[in-house]
Amino acid sequence: MNKKFNSLLIIRKSSSEIDYIIPVLNELKSKVNFYTLFLNENSFLSLKNSKFLYKEWKKTTKNFYIQKKTDRIFFKILRKLFGKFSNSLNNYFTNKIHDISYLKSKIKFGNSNKFHFILNEFQKTSHWANSLITNDPKTKLFLFPHTTHIYMYKEKILKKLQKRNELKYCDAVFLGCKQDIKLWKNKIDEDKIFITGHPKYDKNWQSKFKEKNLNNKKKIIFSIKNIIDQSSKKLTAKYLENLYKICRKNNFFLIVKLPPFPQTEINSIIKVFKKKADQKYYKIYNNNIFNILSNSSLNINFNQSATTLDALSFDVPTIQLPAVSKIKNKFGSNKSIYVDLKLAYPVSNYKDLDKIIKKFLYNTTKHRINSKLKFERFFPKKKDTAKKISNIIMKKIK
């Protein structure tokens, strides 16, 4: 029996990172021992709150550790007190905080063992990755998106994004489509950029998600985002109330899709909503959106929501509501990459929702076909992305 490779998966923010990379872990689990490091407790709780992802992740992971704020607290205090006086002192204490032997003991990984590669989302590389590579330069680093998206921006926004972390060290970065290259070509060497598609959109992976049809009503998914400010809270509640009224009036069914780790503000909105609404016309849903897409006719979300691509991967069209937070200052009230690329239909006024929803729901077949064609402009018809990424990884670590 061949000896297995070892890999460290670093999760920075939420279960969306697991959601993206889990099909790859599943593809490689016979060849690789995976260990997971959560950089904070919320990132772990976000995963645990998603039953399917948590179950699948446990199948692929040998062990894990949740980093605590109190870890290496002595060196953190010293860095805060003295690190500002010189870069060398700051680096010294940073390296002490990210001591490899300490990490290996916490994750129950033998000190003499080595990690052959690291998986890290591509927005911000953890210092743990840097420490591991410094300790063993043969360790490979692979970067992947923290969520599905099309990173195609106007020149003004692109220049700002390109200035952040101008150069990225890695052995490969996996991107969804060719439109993403422009953002990355000034960050890393072109031969390290791989256009692979998104593994979560592989049909064999999506076939795992099946849920019994709730009823015979036409179904609308309202994908809620977490709240950023009070304005967001008020507008989210307003849109929820209006969508429910539309569904009740037309005998549609509303599925309120919560984010993976709902904030207190979201929960308070739902609590108030439940007191007024009739359960015959709605369901609050907090599991993977893939479970409900196959039985739904329409997805409604906010500006820049990744659920646009999730829905399109199931041939479900999306209506995009105006931005409800500070994101409108960056992209405009109801502008987004998805609207610009005609992947989402913008609605500027909630008063128009009833008419536009009916337009989509009474021509379901036509709009499903259009959604399928739009999605396939950017992503291939026959996808085997997880296998493609796995082959790249194995080739580079051998």
Contacts in CASP RR format, 6 or more apart in sequence:
PFRMAT RR
TARGET T0000
AUTHOR 0000-0000-0000
METHOD contacts of the structure
MODEL  1
MNKKFNSLLIIRKSSSEIDYIIPVLNELKSKVNFYTLFLNENSFLSLKNS
KFLYKEWKKTTKNFYIQKKTDRIFFKILRKLFGKFSNSLNNYFTNKIHDI
SYLKSKIKFGNSNKFHFILNEFQKTSHWANSLITNDPKTKLFLFPHTTHI
YMYKEKILKKLQKRNELKYCDAVFLGCKQDIKLWKNKIDEDKIFITGHPK
YDKNWQSKFKEKNLNNKKKIIFSIKNIIDQSSKKLTAKYLENLYKICRKN
NFFLIVKLPPFPQTEINSIIKVFKKKADQKYYKIYNNNIFNILSNSSLNI
NFNQSATTLDALSFDVPTIQLPAVSKIKNKFGSNKSIYVDLKLAYPVSNY
KDLDKIIKKFLYNTTKHRINSKLKFERFFPKKKDTAKKISNIIMKKIK
2 31 0 8 1.000
4 31 0 8 1.000
4 32 0 8 1.000
4 33 0 8 1.000
5 31 0 8 1.000
5 32 0 8 1.000
5 33 0 8 1.000
5 116 0 8 1.000
5 117 0 8 1.000
5 397 0 8 1.000
6 32 0 8 1.000
6 33 0 8 1.000
6 35 0 8 1.000
6 109 0 8 1.000
6 113 0 8 1.000
6 114 0 8 1.000
6 115 0 8 1.000
6 116 0 8 1.000
7 28 0 8 1.000
7 32 0 8 1.000
7 33 0 8 1.000
7 34 0 8 1.000
7 35 0 8 1.000
7 115 0 8 1.000
7 116 0 8 1.000
7 117 0 8 1.000
7 118 0 8 1.000
7 119 0 8 1.000
8 34 0 8 1.000
8 35 0 8 1.000
8 36 0 8 1.000
8 37 0 8 1.000
8 107 0 8 1.000
8 115 0 8 1.000
8 117 0 8 1.000
8 118 0 8 1.000
8 119 0 8 1.000
8 128 0 8 1.000
8 129 0 8 1.000
8 132 0 8 1.000
9 21 0 8 1.000
9 25 0 8 1.000
9 34 0 8 1.000
9 35 0 8 1.000
9 36 0 8 1.000
9 37 0 8 1.000
9 61 0 8 1.000
9 118 0 8 1.000
9 119 0 8 1.000
10 36 0 8 1.000
10 37 0 8 1.000
10 39 0 8 1.000
10 118 0 8 1.000
10 119 0 8 1.000
10 120 0 8 1.000
10 121 0 8 1.000
10 126 0 8 1.000
10 128 0 8 1.000
10 129 0 8 1.000
11 17 0 8 1.000
11 18 0 8 1.000
11 36 0 8 1.000
11 37 0 8 1.000
11 38 0 8 1.000
11 39 0 8 1.000
11 43 0 8 1.000
11 44 0 8 1.000
11 47 0 8 1.000
11 121 0 8 1.000
12 39 0 8 1.000
12 43 0 8 1.000
12 120 0 8 1.000
12 121 0 8 1.000
12 123 0 8 1.000
12 124 0 8 1.000
12 126 0 8 1.000
12 146 0 8 1.000
13 42 0 8 1.000
13 43 0 8 1.000
13 46 0 8 1.000
13 121 0 8 1.000
13 146 0 8 1.000
14 42 0 8 1.000
14 43 0 8 1.000
14 46 0 8 1.000
14 47 0 8 1.000
14 260 0 8 1.000
14 261 0 8 1.000
15 43 0 8 1.000
15 46 0 8 1.000
15 47 0 8 1.000
15 49 0 8 1.000
15 50 0 8 1.000
15 53 0 8 1.000
15 260 0 8 1.000
15 261 0 8 1.000
16 46 0 8 1.000
16 146 0 8 1.000
16 147 0 8 1.000
16 260 0 8 1.000
16 306 0 8 1.000
17 43 0 8 1.000
17 121 0 8 1.000
17 144 0 8 1.000
17 146 0 8 1.000
17 147 0 8 1.000
18 47 0 8 1.000
18 50 0 8 1.000
18 53 0 8 1.000
18 57 0 8 1.000
19 50 0 8 1.000
19 53 0 8 1.000
19 147 0 8 1.000
19 200 0 8 1.000
19 260 0 8 1.000
19 288 0 8 1.000
20 121 0 8 1.000
20 144 0 8 1.000
20 145 0 8 1.000
20 146 0 8 1.000
20 147 0 8 1.000
20 148 0 8 1.000
20 198 0 8 1.000
20 199 0 8 1.000
20 200 0 8 1.000
21 119 0 8 1.000
21 144 0 8 1.000
21 199 0 8 1.000
22 53 0 8 1.000
22 56 0 8 1.000
22 57 0 8 1.000
22 60 0 8 1.000
22 199 0 8 1.000
22 200 0 8 1.000
23 199 0 8 1.000
23 200 0 8 1.000
23 202 0 8 1.000
23 205 0 8 1.000
23 385 0 8 1.000
23 386 0 8 1.000
24 119 0 8 1.000
24 144 0 8 1.000
24 199 0 8 1.000
24 386 0 8 1.000
24 389 0 8 1.000
24 390 0 8 1.000
24 393 0 8 1.000
25 32 0 8 1.000
25 34 0 8 1.000
25 57 0 8 1.000
25 60 0 8 1.000
25 61 0 8 1.000
26 56 0 8 1.000
26 59 0 8 1.000
26 60 0 8 1.000
26 205 0 8 1.000
26 386 0 8 1.000
27 386 0 8 1.000
27 387 0 8 1.000
27 389 0 8 1.000
27 390 0 8 1.000
28 34 0 8 1.000
28 390 0 8 1.000
28 393 0 8 1.000
28 394 0 8 1.000
29 59 0 8 1.000
29 60 0 8 1.000
31 394 0 8 1.000
32 116 0 8 1.000
33 62 0 8 1.000
34 60 0 8 1.000
34 61 0 8 1.000
34 62 0 8 1.000
35 61 0 8 1.000
35 62 0 8 1.000
35 63 0 8 1.000
35 64 0 8 1.000
35 65 0 8 1.000
35 107 0 8 1.000
35 109 0 8 1.000
35 115 0 8 1.000
36 57 0 8 1.000
36 61 0 8 1.000
36 63 0 8 1.000
36 64 0 8 1.000
36 65 0 8 1.000
37 64 0 8 1.000
37 65 0 8 1.000
37 67 0 8 1.000
37 103 0 8 1.000
37 107 0 8 1.000
37 126 0 8 1.000
37 128 0 8 1.000
38 44 0 8 1.000
38 47 0 8 1.000
38 64 0 8 1.000
38 65 0 8 1.000
38 66 0 8 1.000
38 67 0 8 1.000
39 67 0 8 1.000
39 126 0 8 1.000
40 66 0 8 1.000
40 67 0 8 1.000
41 66 0 8 1.000
41 68 0 8 1.000
42 261 0 8 1.000
44 64 0 8 1.000
44 66 0 8 1.000
45 261 0 8 1.000
46 260 0 8 1.000
46 261 0 8 1.000
47 53 0 8 1.000
47 54 0 8 1.000
47 57 0 8 1.000
47 260 0 8 1.000
48 54 0 8 1.000
49 260 0 8 1.000
49 261 0 8 1.000
49 286 0 8 1.000
50 260 0 8 1.000
50 287 0 8 1.000
50 288 0 8 1.000
51 287 0 8 1.000
52 208 0 8 1.000
52 209 0 8 1.000
52 287 0 8 1.000
52 288 0 8 1.000
52 291 0 8 1.000
53 288 0 8 1.000
63 107 0 8 1.000
63 108 0 8 1.000
63 109 0 8 1.000
64 107 0 8 1.000
65 103 0 8 1.000
65 106 0 8 1.000
65 107 0 8 1.000
71 97 0 8 1.000
71 102 0 8 1.000
71 106 0 8 1.000
72 96 0 8 1.000
72 97 0 8 1.000
72 99 0 8 1.000
72 102 0 8 1.000
75 93 0 8 1.000
75 96 0 8 1.000
75 97 0 8 1.000
76 93 0 8 1.000
76 97 0 8 1.000
78 93 0 8 1.000
79 89 0 8 1.000
79 90 0 8 1.000
79 93 0 8 1.000
79 94 0 8 1.000
79 97 0 8 1.000
82 89 0 8 1.000
82 93 0 8 1.000
83 89 0 8 1.000
83 90 0 8 1.000
83 93 0 8 1.000
84 90 0 8 1.000
94 127 0 8 1.000
95 131 0 8 1.000
97 127 0 8 1.000
98 127 0 8 1.000
98 128 0 8 1.000
98 130 0 8 1.000
98 131 0 8 1.000
99 131 0 8 1.000
100 131 0 8 1.000
100 132 0 8 1.000
100 135 0 8 1.000
101 111 0 8 1.000
103 109 0 8 1.000
103 128 0 8 1.000
103 131 0 8 1.000
103 132 0 8 1.000
104 110 0 8 1.000
104 111 0 8 1.000
104 113 0 8 1.000
105 111 0 8 1.000
109 115 0 8 1.000
114 136 0 8 1.000
114 138 0 8 1.000
114 139 0 8 1.000
115 132 0 8 1.000
115 136 0 8 1.000
115 139 0 8 1.000
116 138 0 8 1.000
116 139 0 8 1.000
116 140 0 8 1.000
116 397 0 8 1.000
117 139 0 8 1.000
117 140 0 8 1.000
117 141 0 8 1.000
117 142 0 8 1.000
117 171 0 8 1.000
117 393 0 8 1.000
117 396 0 8 1.000
117 397 0 8 1.000
118 129 0 8 1.000
118 132 0 8 1.000
118 133 0 8 1.000
118 139 0 8 1.000
118 140 0 8 1.000
118 141 0 8 1.000
118 142 0 8 1.000
119 142 0 8 1.000
119 144 0 8 1.000
120 126 0 8 1.000
120 129 0 8 1.000
120 141 0 8 1.000
120 142 0 8 1.000
120 143 0 8 1.000
120 144 0 8 1.000
121 143 0 8 1.000
121 144 0 8 1.000
121 145 0 8 1.000
121 146 0 8 1.000
122 143 0 8 1.000
122 144 0 8 1.000
122 145 0 8 1.000
122 146 0 8 1.000
122 168 0 8 1.000
122 170 0 8 1.000
122 173 0 8 1.000
123 146 0 8 1.000
124 165 0 8 1.000
125 141 0 8 1.000
125 143 0 8 1.000
125 168 0 8 1.000
125 169 0 8 1.000
125 170 0 8 1.000
129 141 0 8 1.000
132 139 0 8 1.000
133 139 0 8 1.000
133 141 0 8 1.000
133 169 0 8 1.000
140 171 0 8 1.000
140 172 0 8 1.000
140 393 0 8 1.000
140 396 0 8 1.000
140 397 0 8 1.000
141 169 0 8 1.000
141 170 0 8 1.000
141 171 0 8 1.000
142 170 0 8 1.000
142 171 0 8 1.000
142 172 0 8 1.000
142 173 0 8 1.000
142 174 0 8 1.000
142 393 0 8 1.000
142 396 0 8 1.000
143 168 0 8 1.000
143 170 0 8 1.000
143 172 0 8 1.000
143 173 0 8 1.000
143 174 0 8 1.000
144 173 0 8 1.000
144 174 0 8 1.000
144 389 0 8 1.000
145 174 0 8 1.000
145 175 0 8 1.000
145 176 0 8 1.000
145 198 0 8 1.000
147 306 0 8 1.000
148 176 0 8 1.000
148 198 0 8 1.000
148 200 0 8 1.000
148 201 0 8 1.000
148 306 0 8 1.000
148 309 0 8 1.000
148 310 0 8 1.000
149 306 0 8 1.000
149 309 0 8 1.000
149 337 0 8 1.000
150 176 0 8 1.000
150 177 0 8 1.000
150 179 0 8 1.000
150 180 0 8 1.000
150 309 0 8 1.000
150 337 0 8 1.000
150 338 0 8 1.000
150 341 0 8 1.000
150 343 0 8 1.000
150 378 0 8 1.000
151 175 0 8 1.000
151 179 0 8 1.000
151 180 0 8 1.000
151 182 0 8 1.000
151 183 0 8 1.000
151 184 0 8 1.000
151 337 0 8 1.000
152 179 0 8 1.000
152 180 0 8 1.000
152 182 0 8 1.000
152 183 0 8 1.000
152 337 0 8 1.000
152 340 0 8 1.000
152 341 0 8 1.000
153 161 0 8 1.000
153 183 0 8 1.000
153 337 0 8 1.000
157 330 0 8 1.000
158 182 0 8 1.000
158 183 0 8 1.000
161 183 0 8 1.000
162 183 0 8 1.000
162 186 0 8 1.000
162 187 0 8 1.000
165 187 0 8 1.000
166 186 0 8 1.000
166 187 0 8 1.000
167 187 0 8 1.000
167 188 0 8 1.000
168 184 0 8 1.000
168 187 0 8 1.000
168 188 0 8 1.000
169 188 0 8 1.000
170 188 0 8 1.000
170 192 0 8 1.000
171 192 0 8 1.000
171 396 0 8 1.000
172 192 0 8 1.000
172 193 0 8 1.000
172 194 0 8 1.000
172 392 0 8 1.000
172 393 0 8 1.000
172 396 0 8 1.000
173 184 0 8 1.000
173 188 0 8 1.000
173 192 0 8 1.000
173 193 0 8 1.000
173 194 0 8 1.000
174 194 0 8 1.000
174 196 0 8 1.000
174 197 0 8 1.000
174 389 0 8 1.000
174 392 0 8 1.000
175 181 0 8 1.000
175 184 0 8 1.000
175 193 0 8 1.000
175 194 0 8 1.000
175 195 0 8 1.000
175 196 0 8 1.000
175 197 0 8 1.000
176 195 0 8 1.000
176 196 0 8 1.000
176 197 0 8 1.000
176 198 0 8 1.000
176 379 0 8 1.000
177 195 0 8 1.000
177 197 0 8 1.000
177 378 0 8 1.000
177 379 0 8 1.000
178 195 0 8 1.000
179 378 0 8 1.000
180 195 0 8 1.000
181 193 0 8 1.000
181 195 0 8 1.000
184 193 0 8 1.000
185 193 0 8 1.000
194 389 0 8 1.000
194 392 0 8 1.000
196 385 0 8 1.000
196 388 0 8 1.000
196 389 0 8 1.000
196 392 0 8 1.000
197 379 0 8 1.000
197 380 0 8 1.000
197 383 0 8 1.000
197 385 0 8 1.000
197 388 0 8 1.000
198 309 0 8 1.000
198 379 0 8 1.000
198 385 0 8 1.000
199 205 0 8 1.000
199 385 0 8 1.000
199 386 0 8 1.000
199 389 0 8 1.000
200 206 0 8 1.000
200 290 0 8 1.000
201 309 0 8 1.000
201 313 0 8 1.000
201 379 0 8 1.000
201 383 0 8 1.000
201 385 0 8 1.000
202 383 0 8 1.000
202 384 0 8 1.000
202 385 0 8 1.000
202 386 0 8 1.000
203 382 0 8 1.000
203 383 0 8 1.000
204 384 0 8 1.000
205 386 0 8 1.000
206 290 0 8 1.000
206 313 0 8 1.000
206 314 0 8 1.000
209 288 0 8 1.000
209 290 0 8 1.000
209 291 0 8 1.000
209 294 0 8 1.000
210 291 0 8 1.000
210 294 0 8 1.000
211 291 0 8 1.000
211 292 0 8 1.000
211 294 0 8 1.000
211 295 0 8 1.000
213 295 0 8 1.000
214 253 0 8 1.000
214 255 0 8 1.000
214 283 0 8 1.000
214 295 0 8 1.000
215 253 0 8 1.000
217 251 0 8 1.000
217 252 0 8 1.000
217 253 0 8 1.000
217 281 0 8 1.000
218 252 0 8 1.000
218 253 0 8 1.000
218 297 0 8 1.000
218 361 0 8 1.000
218 364 0 8 1.000
219 252 0 8 1.000
219 253 0 8 1.000
219 254 0 8 1.000
219 255 0 8 1.000
219 292 0 8 1.000
219 295 0 8 1.000
219 296 0 8 1.000
219 297 0 8 1.000
219 298 0 8 1.000
220 243 0 8 1.000
220 247 0 8 1.000
220 252 0 8 1.000
220 253 0 8 1.000
220 254 0 8 1.000
220 255 0 8 1.000
220 296 0 8 1.000
220 297 0 8 1.000
220 298 0 8 1.000
220 299 0 8 1.000
220 300 0 8 1.000
220 357 0 8 1.000
220 361 0 8 1.000
221 255 0 8 1.000
221 257 0 8 1.000
221 289 0 8 1.000
221 292 0 8 1.000
221 293 0 8 1.000
221 296 0 8 1.000
221 298 0 8 1.000
221 299 0 8 1.000
221 300 0 8 1.000
221 307 0 8 1.000
221 311 0 8 1.000
221 316 0 8 1.000
222 239 0 8 1.000
222 240 0 8 1.000
222 243 0 8 1.000
222 254 0 8 1.000
222 255 0 8 1.000
222 256 0 8 1.000
222 257 0 8 1.000
222 300 0 8 1.000
222 301 0 8 1.000
223 257 0 8 1.000
223 289 0 8 1.000
223 299 0 8 1.000
223 300 0 8 1.000
223 301 0 8 1.000
223 302 0 8 1.000
223 305 0 8 1.000
223 307 0 8 1.000
224 236 0 8 1.000
224 240 0 8 1.000
224 256 0 8 1.000
224 257 0 8 1.000
224 258 0 8 1.000
224 259 0 8 1.000
224 266 0 8 1.000
224 302 0 8 1.000
225 232 0 8 1.000
225 236 0 8 1.000
225 259 0 8 1.000
225 301 0 8 1.000
225 302 0 8 1.000
225 305 0 8 1.000
225 324 0 8 1.000
225 325 0 8 1.000
226 259 0 8 1.000
226 261 0 8 1.000
226 262 0 8 1.000
226 263 0 8 1.000
226 265 0 8 1.000
226 266 0 8 1.000
227 233 0 8 1.000
227 236 0 8 1.000
227 263 0 8 1.000
227 265 0 8 1.000
227 266 0 8 1.000
227 325 0 8 1.000
228 325 0 8 1.000
228 326 0 8 1.000
228 327 0 8 1.000
229 325 0 8 1.000
229 326 0 8 1.000
231 324 0 8 1.000
231 325 0 8 1.000
232 324 0 8 1.000
232 325 0 8 1.000
233 265 0 8 1.000
233 269 0 8 1.000
235 324 0 8 1.000
236 266 0 8 1.000
236 269 0 8 1.000
236 324 0 8 1.000
237 269 0 8 1.000
237 272 0 8 1.000
237 273 0 8 1.000
238 350 0 8 1.000
239 321 0 8 1.000
239 324 0 8 1.000
239 350 0 8 1.000
240 256 0 8 1.000
240 269 0 8 1.000
240 273 0 8 1.000
241 273 0 8 1.000
241 276 0 8 1.000
242 350 0 8 1.000
242 353 0 8 1.000
243 254 0 8 1.000
243 300 0 8 1.000
243 353 0 8 1.000
244 254 0 8 1.000
244 273 0 8 1.000
244 277 0 8 1.000
244 281 0 8 1.000
244 282 0 8 1.000
246 252 0 8 1.000
246 353 0 8 1.000
246 354 0 8 1.000
246 357 0 8 1.000
247 253 0 8 1.000
247 254 0 8 1.000
247 281 0 8 1.000
247 282 0 8 1.000
248 278 0 8 1.000
248 281 0 8 1.000
249 354 0 8 1.000
250 354 0 8 1.000
250 357 0 8 1.000
250 358 0 8 1.000
250 361 0 8 1.000
252 281 0 8 1.000
252 357 0 8 1.000
252 361 0 8 1.000
253 281 0 8 1.000
253 282 0 8 1.000
253 283 0 8 1.000
254 281 0 8 1.000
254 282 0 8 1.000
254 283 0 8 1.000
255 282 0 8 1.000
255 283 0 8 1.000
255 285 0 8 1.000
255 292 0 8 1.000
255 296 0 8 1.000
256 270 0 8 1.000
256 273 0 8 1.000
256 282 0 8 1.000
256 283 0 8 1.000
256 284 0 8 1.000
256 285 0 8 1.000
257 285 0 8 1.000
257 286 0 8 1.000
257 289 0 8 1.000
257 292 0 8 1.000
257 307 0 8 1.000
258 266 0 8 1.000
258 270 0 8 1.000
258 284 0 8 1.000
258 285 0 8 1.000
258 286 0 8 1.000
259 266 0 8 1.000
262 270 0 8 1.000
262 286 0 8 1.000
270 284 0 8 1.000
274 284 0 8 1.000
285 292 0 8 1.000
289 307 0 8 1.000
289 310 0 8 1.000
289 311 0 8 1.000
290 310 0 8 1.000
290 314 0 8 1.000
293 299 0 8 1.000
293 310 0 8 1.000
293 311 0 8 1.000
293 313 0 8 1.000
293 314 0 8 1.000
293 316 0 8 1.000
294 314 0 8 1.000
296 316 0 8 1.000
297 316 0 8 1.000
297 360 0 8 1.000
297 361 0 8 1.000
297 364 0 8 1.000
298 316 0 8 1.000
298 317 0 8 1.000
298 318 0 8 1.000
298 319 0 8 1.000
298 357 0 8 1.000
298 360 0 8 1.000
298 361 0 8 1.000
299 307 0 8 1.000
299 308 0 8 1.000
299 310 0 8 1.000
299 311 0 8 1.000
299 316 0 8 1.000
299 317 0 8 1.000
299 318 0 8 1.000
299 319 0 8 1.000
300 318 0 8 1.000
300 319 0 8 1.000
300 320 0 8 1.000
300 321 0 8 1.000
300 357 0 8 1.000
301 307 0 8 1.000
301 308 0 8 1.000
301 318 0 8 1.000
301 319 0 8 1.000
301 320 0 8 1.000
301 321 0 8 1.000
301 344 0 8 1.000
302 320 0 8 1.000
302 321 0 8 1.000
302 322 0 8 1.000
302 323 0 8 1.000
302 324 0 8 1.000
303 320 0 8 1.000
303 321 0 8 1.000
303 322 0 8 1.000
303 323 0 8 1.000
303 324 0 8 1.000
303 327 0 8 1.000
303 328 0 8 1.000
303 331 0 8 1.000
303 332 0 8 1.000
303 334 0 8 1.000
303 335 0 8 1.000
303 336 0 8 1.000
304 323 0 8 1.000
304 327 0 8 1.000
304 331 0 8 1.000
304 336 0 8 1.000
304 337 0 8 1.000
304 338 0 8 1.000
305 320 0 8 1.000
307 318 0 8 1.000
308 318 0 8 1.000
308 320 0 8 1.000
308 338 0 8 1.000
308 343 0 8 1.000
308 344 0 8 1.000
309 338 0 8 1.000
309 343 0 8 1.000
309 375 0 8 1.000
311 317 0 8 1.000
311 318 0 8 1.000
311 371 0 8 1.000
312 318 0 8 1.000
312 343 0 8 1.000
312 371 0 8 1.000
312 372 0 8 1.000
312 374 0 8 1.000
312 375 0 8 1.000
313 375 0 8 1.000
313 379 0 8 1.000
315 368 0 8 1.000
315 369 0 8 1.000
315 371 0 8 1.000
315 372 0 8 1.000
315 375 0 8 1.000
316 368 0 8 1.000
316 371 0 8 1.000
317 345 0 8 1.000
317 360 0 8 1.000
317 367 0 8 1.000
317 368 0 8 1.000
317 370 0 8 1.000
317 371 0 8 1.000
318 338 0 8 1.000
318 343 0 8 1.000
318 344 0 8 1.000
318 345 0 8 1.000
318 371 0 8 1.000
319 344 0 8 1.000
319 345 0 8 1.000
319 346 0 8 1.000
319 347 0 8 1.000
319 353 0 8 1.000
319 356 0 8 1.000
319 357 0 8 1.000
319 360 0 8 1.000
320 334 0 8 1.000
320 336 0 8 1.000
320 338 0 8 1.000
320 339 0 8 1.000
320 344 0 8 1.000
320 345 0 8 1.000
320 346 0 8 1.000
320 347 0 8 1.000
321 334 0 8 1.000
321 347 0 8 1.000
321 350 0 8 1.000
322 328 0 8 1.000
322 333 0 8 1.000
322 334 0 8 1.000
322 346 0 8 1.000
322 347 0 8 1.000
322 348 0 8 1.000
323 331 0 8 1.000
323 332 0 8 1.000
323 333 0 8 1.000
323 334 0 8 1.000
333 348 0 8 1.000
334 346 0 8 1.000
334 347 0 8 1.000
334 348 0 8 1.000
335 346 0 8 1.000
336 344 0 8 1.000
337 343 0 8 1.000
338 344 0 8 1.000
339 345 0 8 1.000
339 346 0 8 1.000
341 374 0 8 1.000
341 378 0 8 1.000
342 374 0 8 1.000
343 374 0 8 1.000
343 375 0 8 1.000
345 356 0 8 1.000
345 360 0 8 1.000
347 353 0 8 1.000
347 356 0 8 1.000
360 367 0 8 1.000
END
